[in-house]
Amino acid sequence: MEIALSTPALLFPAVSLLLLAYTNRFVTLANLIRNLHAKYQENPNSVLMGQIQNLRYRVNLIKYMQASGVSSILVCVLCMFMLFAGFVALGKVLFVTSLLLMAFSLTLSLREIWISVEALNIHLGDLEVRESGRQASASLAGASRTN
């Protein structure tokens, strides 16, 4: 398989957009952590602590996502240097390494999204339980008024 100097350059737009998305997720989580920390300082409870621990895990995942994404683009640059210098075999190895780092970053991203959705489902389940209880109370109050 031949690899041209322009082949590794194809990763640059994808990696830059991914890193921007990762950074936005990190900033959002950082703000959420700060808000939850303030709430916990006012009223310590285990639910908030559980949310904070979940967010700590997600922030660490984002750190590794960003690190592997940046590593991917750095290895890609090295690949381009090797191809330019005529070291095609080494360039190919570096390009494959870059692709593997990108795949690892995307896998971590998928895991972080999965955890995020699980956390949201817990909140939605809590809302559904509360709404069911509220509707049951309203039904009982309505039934007692008619008697």
WOCORTA-V74139 format. One record per backbone hydrogen bond with DSSP energy under -1.0 kcal/mol. NH is the residue of the N-H (numbers start at 1). CO is the residue of the C=O. E is the energy in kcal/mol with one decimal. If there is no record, write none. Layout:
NH_CO_E ; NH_CO_E
This chain:
7_4_-1.1 ; 10_7_-1.4 ; 11_8_-1.7 ; 15_11_-2.8 ; 16_12_-2.3 ; 17_13_-1.9 ; 18_14_-2.3 ; 19_15_-2.8 ; 20_16_-1.8 ; 21_17_-2.2 ; 22_18_-2.9 ; 23_19_-2.4 ; 24_20_-2.2 ; 25_21_-2.1 ; 26_22_-2.4 ; 27_23_-2.6 ; 28_24_-2.2 ; 29_25_-2.5 ; 30_26_-2.6 ; 31_27_-2.2 ; 32_28_-2.1 ; 33_29_-2.8 ; 34_30_-2.2 ; 35_31_-2.2 ; 36_32_-2.8 ; 37_33_-2.5 ; 38_34_-2.0 ; 39_35_-2.2 ; 40_36_-2.6 ; 41_37_-2.2 ; 42_38_-1.6 ; 43_39_-2.7 ; 49_45_-1.8 ; 50_46_-2.4 ; 51_47_-2.1 ; 52_48_-2.5 ; 53_49_-2.3 ; 54_50_-2.1 ; 55_51_-2.5 ; 56_52_-2.2 ; 57_53_-1.9 ; 58_54_-2.1 ; 59_55_-2.7 ; 60_56_-2.2 ; 61_57_-2.2 ; 62_58_-2.3 ; 63_59_-2.2 ; 64_60_-2.1 ; 65_61_-2.5 ; 66_62_-2.8 ; 67_63_-2.5 ; 68_64_-2.5 ; 69_65_-2.1 ; 70_66_-2.9 ; 71_67_-2.4 ; 72_68_-2.0 ; 73_69_-1.8 ; 74_70_-2.3 ; 75_71_-2.7 ; 76_72_-1.9 ; 77_73_-2.0 ; 78_74_-2.3 ; 79_75_-2.4 ; 80_76_-2.1 ; 81_77_-2.2 ; 82_78_-2.5 ; 83_79_-2.6 ; 84_80_-2.4 ; 85_81_-2.2 ; 87_82_-2.6 ; 88_86_-1.5 ; 91_87_-2.3 ; 92_88_-2.4 ; 93_89_-2.0 ; 94_90_-2.5 ; 95_91_-2.2 ; 96_92_-2.4 ; 97_93_-2.3 ; 98_94_-2.4 ; 99_95_-2.2 ; 100_96_-2.4 ; 101_97_-2.4 ; 102_98_-2.1 ; 103_99_-2.4 ; 104_100_-2.4 ; 105_101_-2.3 ; 106_102_-2.4 ; 107_103_-2.2 ; 108_104_-2.4 ; 109_105_-2.0 ; 110_106_-2.3 ; 111_107_-2.0 ; 112_108_-2.5 ; 113_109_-2.3 ; 114_110_-2.2 ; 115_111_-2.3 ; 116_112_-2.2 ; 117_113_-2.4 ; 118_114_-2.1 ; 119_115_-2.3 ; 120_116_-2.1 ; 121_117_-2.4 ; 122_118_-1.7 ; 123_119_-1.7 ; 124_120_-2.6 ; 125_121_-2.6 ; 126_122_-2.1 ; 127_123_-2.2 ; 128_124_-2.4 ; 129_125_-2.3 ; 130_126_-2.3 ; 131_127_-2.6 ; 132_128_-2.4 ; 133_129_-2.3 ; 134_130_-2.4 ; 135_131_-2.6 ; 136_132_-2.3 ; 137_133_-2.3 ; 138_134_-2.2 ; 139_135_-2.3 ; 140_136_-2.3 ; 141_137_-2.4 ; 142_138_-2.3 ; 143_139_-2.4 ; 144_140_-2.2 ; 145_141_-1.4 ; 146_142_-1.3
